[in-house]
Amino acid sequence: MAQDHGQDGDCPPKRPGCSQGKLLHLADYEPVQIDRILGELRGYWEGLRHGRAIPARGDVEPRGIRRALDYAFILERIAPGAARFRLAGRHLIDLMGMEVRGMPLCAFLNTSSRGRLSDVLESVFRGPQIAEIALESPASYGRPGLRGGMLLLPLRSDLGDVTRALGCLISDGKLGQSPRRFDLVGDQQFPVIPGARVLEPSPSHPGFDEAPARWQASLPAEPRPSEPATPEERRARFHVIQGVPPPRPRGGRF
């Protein structure tokens, strides 16, 4: 009987993908429901609190998020408004076409949306608070249009500071050619304690390239000195610039 296991005759002939040792994913056989996946992950995070405001990173276990596991990730804050992936599900790898562990979260967004993402991400760690983000990826050659959603839930590290986050990124539609990047089309923040004040994401500070332009525009125009008319005047000006006295004129009196 042991020799019969794994033979082709044991699988129904019309069942796709039936082979020995193949790992099946729920996302391959169930329709994607963005709101349902985001809601289940948020409910799991709520269940980890046990009366605390923020759960700890060590409380998160993969078996507790079985349905959302392909879309889930763990972030580590590395700078204000910046975080990188510590762990990431298979769906994120498929979107990028490569392993994303160690990459920054902003790699999944187009450059025009990364500033807003940075502001929202920093508010999650500083609040701390919860953030939901609506995403869209416009259609292009070899890439059908996608809509998606992202959820960011703060976590405490082993040191007790809020520098980790449990998240989820899910898209609906055919992926097409990778990598796939999104535009941030909307975001909403929620307090971790009902009724608490929400910290609005602060806009990013302008770059240093704008300040010099305004400073130069405010300066009055400096008049340009007129060019000396005669050779003697030009030589005298040259000696003044060099810091040496001008030559004594021949035959002149003082």
C-alpha positions, 0 to 999 in steps of 0.5 A: 500500500505504501507503494501506491501513495503518490501515484497519478491514479490516486488523484481525480483526472480532472482535478488541476494541480494534483501532484505529490508534495504540492502546497495548496493556498486558499487564495488559489481556490477562494475568491479574494475579499479585501474587506473580509481579509482586512477585518479578520486580521484586525479582529485577530490583533484585537484578540491579542491585546488582553486588556492592553492597548498594544499587543506585543510582537511575540504574541503574533503566531502564523496559525492564528491568521491562517486565512490572511497569512498569504497577505500578512507582513511584519514591519520594523520601524527603521527611521521616522516615516520608514519601515522595512519588512521583517516577514511577508506573505506569498502575495507580496512576493508575487506582487513584487516578483521577488523576495521582499524581506528587508525591503522598505514598505514604500517599494510597493507604492509609486513615487508620487504616493510615498510621501503620504505613505510615510506620513501615515506610517509615522502616525501609526507608530507615534499615535500609536493608532490603526491605519487603513489605506486604499490602493489602486494600480492603473492598467498598463501594458501587460499589467491589468488594473488592480485595486487593493487595501492595506492595514497597519496595526501597531505592535510593541517590540521586545524592548517595549517600544512601538517599533513593530507593526502587523500589516496586510496588503491584498489586491483584487485582480490578475497580477500580470507582469511584476513588479506591481506598484500602487497609488495611495488613493485614500487613508483613514486612521483609527484610535487603538482605544475607542473614543481616543483622539486620532493623530492626523498624519502630518505633511512631510517637510519641504525639501531643502531645494525650495528654501534657497530659491525663496531666500534669493528672491527676497534679496534686493538687486545689487547694483553692478559697479561701472567699469573704469574708463581709463587705463590708470583707473583700471590699474588703481582698482586692481591694486585696491582689490589686491590690497597693495598701494597703487604705484606713485605717479611719476613726477607728481607732487603730494 
